[in-house]
Amino acid sequence: MNIFNIALVSTFFPPKPNTPERYCKLCETLDRRQPDLTLFADEVHKLHNLAAIIRTCDAVGIPEIHLCNPDIRERQLRERSMGSSRWIDVKQHDCTVAAGKTLQAQDFKIYTAHFSDKVRLYHELDYTGPCALLVGSEKQGVSPEAAEMADEHVIIPMQGMVQSFNVSVAAIILMEAQRQRQVVGLYDRNRILSNERPDILFRWGYPELARYCDERDLEHPQLDDEGQLIDPKKWYNQVKALA
């Protein structure tokens, strides 16, 4: 048996199965995901802040966020977010503006926490349609280019001596988005495309195996209706034949 086979057997087989209760929880969580709600982190560089943002996004049902800081790697986020990153798809970009315009072309509105002459109170905006929250770096805030690209600038009223929140502004605004979406029933029905569900549930249920497949461009094994791998030995033999 070569090194490839030894590593595969020792790491994944027999794979740890989903329990019925856990698989049901995964399905229920996926049913509440909001594919038309997302977040941009524009040059946020502190890992603990990014980890907090990821945890907040998971809490409000955001399936995918956009990270515009090429110096941050996904592995670093996994280590700091206490597991939350496994439930969130992190898309990395070199340019916030280019990534934002791509979303705008898909009818997303970009809302950013930024003070300007067109600023509005955060709770005055409509978060029930496709929208993305843009938050800026810890010291500089949102870049001028990103602010210009945004559709709306928002602020949170401050009643004390401090003039601004840190990136925890994301939690405050996203909770308002969650409230509005709950009112109109967007959490009450599945909104994830049917052809995307199997892949997401596989990644959630078998993260190590999914990572192994992705690194080698291997087809994911299928799951049955209870979240178990369908004939894992057959899939393993197919993989072994390609080694």
Buried (B, 14 or more C-beta within 10 A) or exposed (E): EEEEEEEBEEEBEEBEBBEEEEBEEBBEBBBBBBBBBBBBBBBBEBBEBBBBBBBBBBBBBBBBBBBBBEEBEEEBBBEBBEEBBBBBBBEBBEEBBEBBEEBBEEEBBBBBBBBEEEBEEBBEBEBBEBBBBBBBBEEEBBBEEBBEBBBBBBBBEEEEEEEEBEBBBBBBBBEBBBEBBBEEEBBEEEBBEEEEBEEBBBBBBBBEBBEBBEEEEBEBBEBEEEBBBEEBEEBBEEBBEEE
